[in-house]
Protein backbone atom coordinates (compact mmCIF):
# COMPACT_ATOMS: atom_id res chain seq x y z
CA UNK A 1 0.00 0.00 0.00
CA UNK A 2 1.47 3.27 -1.22
CA UNK A 3 0.03 6.77 -1.32
CA UNK A 4 2.36 9.33 -2.89
CA UNK A 5 5.63 8.79 -4.76
CA UNK A 6 7.54 12.06 -4.63
CA UNK A 7 9.77 14.30 -2.55
CA UNK A 8 8.57 14.13 1.09
CA UNK A 9 7.37 17.31 2.78
CA UNK A 10 9.64 19.05 5.36
CA UNK A 11 10.27 17.39 8.71
CA UNK A 12 7.41 17.84 11.15
CA UNK A 13 4.75 17.88 8.42
CA UNK A 14 1.76 15.66 9.35
CA UNK A 15 1.64 12.32 7.51
CA UNK A 16 5.01 13.01 5.87
CA UNK A 17 5.68 9.30 6.06
CA UNK A 18 3.02 8.50 3.44
CA UNK A 19 5.19 9.97 0.66
CA UNK A 20 7.88 7.59 -0.59
CA UNK A 21 10.82 9.10 -2.47
CA UNK A 22 10.99 7.99 -6.14
CA UNK A 23 14.54 6.74 -5.57
CA UNK A 24 13.36 4.44 -2.77
CA UNK A 25 10.34 3.25 -4.74
CA UNK A 26 12.53 2.29 -7.69
CA UNK A 27 14.93 0.42 -5.41
CA UNK A 28 12.03 -1.48 -3.83
CA UNK A 29 10.60 -2.54 -7.18
CA UNK A 30 14.01 -3.57 -8.54
CA UNK A 31 14.66 -5.78 -5.51
CA UNK A 32 11.27 -7.46 -5.90
CA UNK A 33 12.25 -8.27 -9.47
CA UNK A 34 15.68 -9.54 -8.38
CA UNK A 35 14.04 -11.92 -5.93
CA UNK A 36 11.90 -13.30 -8.73
CA UNK A 37 8.62 -11.56 -7.83
CA UNK A 38 6.20 -9.90 -10.23
CA UNK A 39 4.24 -6.86 -9.12
CA UNK A 40 0.56 -7.09 -10.03
CA UNK A 41 -2.63 -5.06 -9.98
CA UNK A 42 -5.52 -6.40 -7.95
CA UNK A 43 -7.15 -7.61 -11.16
CA UNK A 44 -4.05 -9.61 -12.04
CA UNK A 45 -3.48 -10.75 -8.45
CA UNK A 46 -6.93 -12.23 -7.79
CA UNK A 47 -6.38 -15.52 -9.71
CA UNK A 48 -3.45 -16.21 -7.35
CA UNK A 49 -5.51 -15.43 -4.24
CA UNK A 50 -8.32 -17.62 -5.57
CA UNK A 51 -5.97 -20.55 -6.15
CA UNK A 52 -6.29 -20.56 -9.94
CA UNK A 53 -2.63 -19.61 -10.44
CA UNK A 54 0.57 -20.00 -8.43
CA UNK A 55 3.81 -18.07 -8.48
CA UNK A 56 5.87 -15.37 -6.79
CA UNK A 57 3.64 -12.31 -6.95
CA UNK A 58 3.07 -9.10 -5.00
CA UNK A 59 0.04 -6.83 -5.26
CA UNK A 60 0.92 -3.15 -5.78
CA UNK A 61 -1.70 -0.57 -4.82
CA UNK A 62 -1.82 3.21 -4.56
CA UNK A 63 -4.50 5.09 -2.64
CA UNK A 64 -6.12 8.36 -3.77
CA UNK A 65 -4.85 8.84 -7.36
CA UNK A 66 -2.00 11.30 -6.92
CA UNK A 67 -0.45 12.86 -10.00
CA UNK A 68 3.06 12.16 -8.70
CA UNK A 69 2.35 8.42 -8.83
CA UNK A 70 1.73 8.65 -12.57
CA UNK A 71 4.88 10.72 -13.01
CA UNK A 72 7.23 8.75 -10.78
CA UNK A 73 5.89 5.21 -10.43
CA UNK A 74 4.58 4.29 -13.88
CA UNK A 75 7.95 4.52 -15.68
CA UNK A 76 9.49 2.17 -13.10
CA UNK A 77 6.60 -0.28 -13.14
CA UNK A 78 6.44 -0.37 -16.93
CA UNK A 79 10.18 -0.92 -17.24
CA UNK A 80 9.95 -3.95 -14.94
CA UNK A 81 6.78 -5.34 -16.51
CA UNK A 82 4.73 -4.79 -13.35
CA UNK A 83 1.08 -3.74 -13.12
CA UNK A 84 -0.67 -1.90 -10.30
CA UNK A 85 -4.00 -0.57 -9.04
CA UNK A 86 -4.74 3.05 -8.17
CA UNK A 87 -7.86 3.78 -6.08
CA UNK A 88 -9.51 6.95 -7.37
CA UNK A 89 -11.73 9.50 -5.60
CA UNK A 90 -14.04 9.85 -8.56
CA UNK A 91 -15.64 13.26 -7.92
CA UNK A 92 -12.26 15.00 -7.74
CA UNK A 93 -10.31 14.55 -10.97
CA UNK A 94 -7.49 17.14 -11.02
CA UNK A 95 -8.42 18.09 -7.46
CA UNK A 96 -6.37 17.68 -4.33
CA UNK A 97 -6.28 15.75 -1.06
CA UNK A 98 -8.87 18.03 0.56
CA UNK A 99 -9.68 15.36 3.18
CA UNK A 100 -6.23 15.91 4.72
CA UNK A 101 -6.06 19.71 4.67
CA UNK A 102 -7.56 20.19 8.13
CA UNK A 103 -4.80 17.97 9.55
CA UNK A 104 -2.08 20.23 8.19
CA UNK A 105 -1.13 17.96 5.31
CA UNK A 106 0.16 19.94 2.27
CA UNK A 107 -2.03 20.00 -0.81
CA UNK A 108 -1.08 17.49 -3.49
CA UNK A 109 -2.62 17.26 -6.95
CA UNK A 110 -4.77 14.31 -8.02
CA UNK A 111 -4.74 12.96 -11.56
CA UNK A 112 -6.93 14.63 -14.18
CA UNK A 113 -9.14 12.68 -16.56
CA UNK A 114 -6.49 12.71 -19.34
CA UNK A 115 -3.89 11.51 -16.83
CA UNK A 116 -6.16 8.72 -15.64
CA UNK A 117 -6.62 7.75 -19.28
CA UNK A 118 -2.82 7.59 -19.56
CA UNK A 119 -2.78 5.33 -16.50
CA UNK A 120 -5.26 2.91 -18.06
CA UNK A 121 -3.55 3.06 -21.47
CA UNK A 122 -0.28 2.07 -19.80
CA UNK A 123 -1.91 -1.20 -18.70
CA UNK A 124 -2.65 -0.36 -15.08
CA UNK A 125 -5.90 -0.75 -13.17
CA UNK A 126 -8.26 1.86 -11.78
CA UNK A 127 -10.17 1.05 -8.59
CA UNK A 128 -12.75 3.03 -6.62
CA UNK A 129 -12.06 4.97 -3.43
CA UNK A 130 -15.65 6.36 -3.29
CA UNK A 131 -16.90 9.62 -4.76
CA UNK A 132 -15.56 11.91 -2.03
CA UNK A 133 -13.17 9.95 0.24
CA UNK A 134 -15.81 9.76 2.98
CA UNK A 135 -15.80 7.83 6.26
CA UNK A 136 -18.37 5.30 5.12
CA UNK A 137 -19.49 4.25 8.64
CA UNK A 138 -20.22 7.90 9.51
CA UNK A 139 -22.63 8.70 6.66
CA UNK A 140 -26.18 7.40 6.39
CA UNK A 141 -26.85 4.15 4.55
CA UNK A 142 -28.25 5.80 1.44
CA UNK A 143 -25.23 8.05 1.07
CA UNK A 144 -22.78 5.22 1.76
CA UNK A 145 -24.34 3.11 -0.97
CA UNK A 146 -24.28 6.07 -3.37
CA UNK A 147 -20.59 6.66 -2.67
CA UNK A 148 -19.82 2.99 -3.37
CA UNK A 149 -22.05 2.43 -6.39
CA UNK A 150 -21.88 5.76 -8.20
CA UNK A 151 -18.09 5.95 -8.05
CA UNK A 152 -17.89 2.64 -9.90
CA UNK A 153 -20.39 3.74 -12.54
CA UNK A 154 -18.71 7.13 -13.05
CA UNK A 155 -15.22 5.70 -13.40
CA UNK A 156 -16.37 3.05 -15.84
CA UNK A 157 -18.26 5.58 -17.95
CA UNK A 158 -15.49 8.20 -18.03
CA UNK A 159 -12.56 5.83 -18.48
CA UNK A 160 -14.25 3.09 -20.52
CA UNK A 161 -12.76 0.38 -18.33
CA UNK A 162 -14.13 -2.14 -15.87
CA UNK A 163 -13.80 -1.16 -12.22
CA UNK A 164 -13.67 -4.27 -10.05
CA UNK A 165 -11.45 -3.14 -7.17
CA UNK A 166 -12.58 -1.08 -4.18
CA UNK A 167 -10.65 0.43 -1.27
CA UNK A 168 -12.35 1.54 1.97
CA UNK A 169 -11.32 5.15 2.72
CA UNK A 170 -9.27 5.23 5.95
CA UNK A 171 -9.77 1.45 6.06
CA UNK A 172 -13.08 2.02 7.86
CA UNK A 173 -15.91 -0.40 7.22
CA UNK A 174 -18.67 -2.44 8.82
CA UNK A 175 -20.13 -5.82 7.80
CA UNK A 176 -23.00 -3.94 6.14
CA UNK A 177 -20.62 -1.73 4.15
CA UNK A 178 -18.70 -4.80 3.05
CA UNK A 179 -21.97 -6.33 1.84
CA UNK A 180 -22.84 -3.19 -0.14
CA UNK A 181 -19.44 -3.29 -1.84
CA UNK A 182 -19.90 -6.97 -2.67
CA UNK A 183 -23.41 -6.34 -4.06
CA UNK A 184 -22.29 -3.36 -6.15
CA UNK A 185 -20.40 -5.53 -8.61
CA UNK A 186 -16.85 -5.28 -7.30
CA UNK A 187 -14.76 -8.45 -7.11
CA UNK A 188 -12.42 -7.40 -4.27
CA UNK A 189 -11.78 -4.72 -1.67
CA UNK A 190 -8.71 -3.73 0.32
CA UNK A 191 -8.38 -2.44 3.86
CA UNK A 192 -5.59 -0.85 5.90
CA UNK A 193 -5.35 -3.91 8.12
CA UNK A 194 -1.71 -4.87 8.37
CA UNK A 195 -0.64 -8.18 6.87
CA UNK A 196 -0.01 -10.25 3.77
CA UNK A 197 -3.11 -11.43 1.93
CA UNK A 198 -3.88 -15.14 2.12
CA UNK A 199 -5.91 -17.39 -0.17
CA UNK A 200 -8.21 -17.96 2.82
CA UNK A 201 -9.00 -14.25 3.22
CA UNK A 202 -12.35 -12.71 2.44
CA UNK A 203 -11.73 -10.99 -0.93
CA UNK A 204 -13.70 -7.99 0.38
CA UNK A 205 -11.49 -7.53 3.44
CA UNK A 206 -7.95 -7.94 2.12
CA UNK A 207 -5.08 -6.68 4.30
CA UNK A 208 -2.07 -4.80 2.97
CA UNK A 209 1.47 -3.81 3.94
CA UNK A 210 2.02 -0.07 4.33
CA UNK A 211 5.21 1.19 2.69
CA UNK A 212 6.30 4.45 4.30
CA UNK A 213 8.97 7.07 3.64
CA UNK A 214 11.16 5.60 6.38
CA UNK A 215 10.84 1.95 5.26
CA UNK A 216 14.39 0.71 4.59
CA UNK A 217 15.00 -1.74 1.78
CA UNK A 218 15.73 -4.50 4.31
CA UNK A 219 12.50 -3.80 6.19
CA UNK A 220 10.58 -3.57 2.91
CA UNK A 221 11.71 -7.03 1.85
CA UNK A 222 11.14 -8.42 5.34
CA UNK A 223 7.59 -7.04 5.44
CA UNK A 224 6.59 -8.08 1.93
CA UNK A 225 8.36 -11.39 1.36
CA UNK A 226 8.45 -13.21 4.70
CA UNK A 227 6.01 -14.89 7.06
CA UNK A 228 6.72 -12.29 9.76
CA UNK A 229 3.67 -10.23 8.85
CA UNK A 230 1.45 -13.33 9.00
CA UNK A 231 2.58 -13.98 12.56
CA UNK A 232 2.06 -10.39 13.66
CA UNK A 233 -1.37 -10.35 12.08
CA UNK A 234 -2.54 -13.42 13.98
CA UNK A 235 -1.14 -12.17 17.30
CA UNK A 236 -3.61 -9.25 17.36
C-alpha positions in Angstrom: 0.0 0.0 0.0 1.5 3.3 -1.2 0.0 6.8 -1.3 2.4 9.3 -2.9 5.6 8.8 -4.8 7.5 12.1 -4.6 9.8 14.3 -2.5 8.6 14.1 1.1 7.4 17.3 2.8 9.6 19.0 5.4 10.3 17.4 8.7 7.4 17.8 11.1 4.8 17.9 8.4 1.8 15.7 9.4 1.6 12.3 7.5 5.0 13.0 5.9 5.7 9.3 6.1 3.0 8.5 3.4 5.2 10.0 0.7 7.9 7.6 -0.6 10.8 9.1 -2.5 11.0 8.0 -6.1 14.5 6.7 -5.6 13.4 4.4 -2.8 10.3 3.2 -4.7 12.5 2.3 -7.7 14.9 0.4 -5.4 12.0 -1.5 -3.8 10.6 -2.5 -7.2 14.0 -3.6 -8.5 14.7 -5.8 -5.5 11.3 -7.5 -5.9 12.3 -8.3 -9.5 15.7 -9.5 -8.4 14.0 -11.9 -5.9 11.9 -13.3 -8.7 8.6 -11.6 -7.8 6.2 -9.9 -10.2 4.2 -6.9 -9.1 0.6 -7.1 -10.0 -2.6 -5.1 -10.0 -5.5 -6.4 -8.0 -7.2 -7.6 -11.2 -4.0 -9.6 -12.0 -3.5 -10.8 -8.5 -6.9 -12.2 -7.8 -6.4 -15.5 -9.7 -3.5 -16.2 -7.4 -5.5 -15.4 -4.2 -8.3 -17.6 -5.6 -6.0 -20.6 -6.1 -6.3 -20.6 -9.9 -2.6 -19.6 -10.4 0.6 -20.0 -8.4 3.8 -18.1 -8.5 5.9 -15.4 -6.8 3.6 -12.3 -7.0 3.1 -9.1 -5.0 0.0 -6.8 -5.3 0.9 -3.2 -5.8 -1.7 -0.6 -4.8 -1.8 3.2 -4.6 -4.5 5.1 -2.6 -6.1 8.4 -3.8 -4.9 8.8 -7.4 -2.0 11.3 -6.9 -0.4 12.9 -10.0 3.1 12.2 -8.7 2.4 8.4 -8.8 1.7 8.7 -12.6 4.9 10.7 -13.0 7.2 8.8 -10.8 5.9 5.2 -10.4 4.6 4.3 -13.9 8.0 4.5 -15.7 9.5 2.2 -13.1 6.6 -0.3 -13.1 6.4 -0.4 -16.9 10.2 -0.9 -17.2 9.9 -3.9 -14.9 6.8 -5.3 -16.5 4.7 -4.8 -13.3 1.1 -3.7 -13.1 -0.7 -1.9 -10.3 -4.0 -0.6 -9.0 -4.7 3.0 -8.2 -7.9 3.8 -6.1 -9.5 7.0 -7.4 -11.7 9.5 -5.6 -14.0 9.8 -8.6 -15.6 13.3 -7.9 -12.3 15.0 -7.7 -10.3 14.6 -11.0 -7.5 17.1 -11.0 -8.4 18.1 -7.5 -6.4 17.7 -4.3 -6.3 15.7 -1.1 -8.9 18.0 0.6 -9.7 15.4 3.2 -6.2 15.9 4.7 -6.1 19.7 4.7 -7.6 20.2 8.1 -4.8 18.0 9.5 -2.1 20.2 8.2 -1.1 18.0 5.3 0.2 19.9 2.3 -2.0 20.0 -0.8 -1.1 17.5 -3.5 -2.6 17.3 -6.9 -4.8 14.3 -8.0 -4.7 13.0 -11.6 -6.9 14.6 -14.2 -9.1 12.7 -16.6 -6.5 12.7 -19.3 -3.9 11.5 -16.8 -6.2 8.7 -15.6 -6.6 7.8 -19.3 -2.8 7.6 -19.6 -2.8 5.3 -16.5 -5.3 2.9 -18.1 -3.6 3.1 -21.5 -0.3 2.1 -19.8 -1.9 -1.2 -18.7 -2.6 -0.4 -15.1 -5.9 -0.7 -13.2 -8.3 1.9 -11.8 -10.2 1.1 -8.6 -12.7 3.0 -6.6 -12.1 5.0 -3.4 -15.6 6.4 -3.3 -16.9 9.6 -4.8 -15.6 11.9 -2.0 -13.2 10.0 0.2 -15.8 9.8 3.0 -15.8 7.8 6.3 -18.4 5.3 5.1 -19.5 4.2 8.6 -20.2 7.9 9.5 -22.6 8.7 6.7 -26.2 7.4 6.4 -26.8 4.2 4.6 -28.3 5.8 1.4 -25.2 8.1 1.1 -22.8 5.2 1.8 -24.3 3.1 -1.0 -24.3 6.1 -3.4 -20.6 6.7 -2.7 -19.8 3.0 -3.4 -22.1 2.4 -6.4 -21.9 5.8 -8.2 -18.1 6.0 -8.0 -17.9 2.6 -9.9 -20.4 3.7 -12.5 -18.7 7.1 -13.1 -15.2 5.7 -13.4 -16.4 3.0 -15.8 -18.3 5.6 -17.9 -15.5 8.2 -18.0 -12.6 5.8 -18.5 -14.3 3.1 -20.5 -12.8 0.4 -18.3 -14.1 -2.1 -15.9 -13.8 -1.2 -12.2 -13.7 -4.3 -10.0 -11.5 -3.1 -7.2 -12.6 -1.1 -4.2 -10.6 0.4 -1.3 -12.4 1.5 2.0 -11.3 5.1 2.7 -9.3 5.2 6.0 -9.8 1.5 6.1 -13.1 2.0 7.9 -15.9 -0.4 7.2 -18.7 -2.4 8.8 -20.1 -5.8 7.8 -23.0 -3.9 6.1 -20.6 -1.7 4.2 -18.7 -4.8 3.1 -22.0 -6.3 1.8 -22.8 -3.2 -0.1 -19.4 -3.3 -1.8 -19.9 -7.0 -2.7 -23.4 -6.3 -4.1 -22.3 -3.4 -6.1 -20.4 -5.5 -8.6 -16.8 -5.3 -7.3 -14.8 -8.5 -7.1 -12.4 -7.4 -4.3 -11.8 -4.7 -1.7 -8.7 -3.7 0.3 -8.4 -2.4 3.9 -5.6 -0.8 5.9 -5.4 -3.9 8.1 -1.7 -4.9 8.4 -0.6 -8.2 6.9 0.0 -10.3 3.8 -3.1 -11.4 1.9 -3.9 -15.1 2.1 -5.9 -17.4 -0.2 -8.2 -18.0 2.8 -9.0 -14.2 3.2 -12.4 -12.7 2.4 -11.7 -11.0 -0.9 -13.7 -8.0 0.4 -11.5 -7.5 3.4 -8.0 -7.9 2.1 -5.1 -6.7 4.3 -2.1 -4.8 3.0 1.5 -3.8 3.9 2.0 -0.1 4.3 5.2 1.2 2.7 6.3 4.5 4.3 9.0 7.1 3.6 11.2 5.6 6.4 10.8 2.0 5.3 14.4 0.7 4.6 15.0 -1.7 1.8 15.7 -4.5 4.3 12.5 -3.8 6.2 10.6 -3.6 2.9 11.7 -7.0 1.8 11.1 -8.4 5.3 7.6 -7.0 5.4 6.6 -8.1 1.9 8.4 -11.4 1.4 8.4 -13.2 4.7 6.0 -14.9 7.1 6.7 -12.3 9.8 3.7 -10.2 8.9 1.5 -13.3 9.0 2.6 -14.0 12.6 2.1 -10.4 13.7 -1.4 -10.4 12.1 -2.5 -13.4 14.0 -1.1 -12.2 17.3 -3.6 -9.3 17.4 
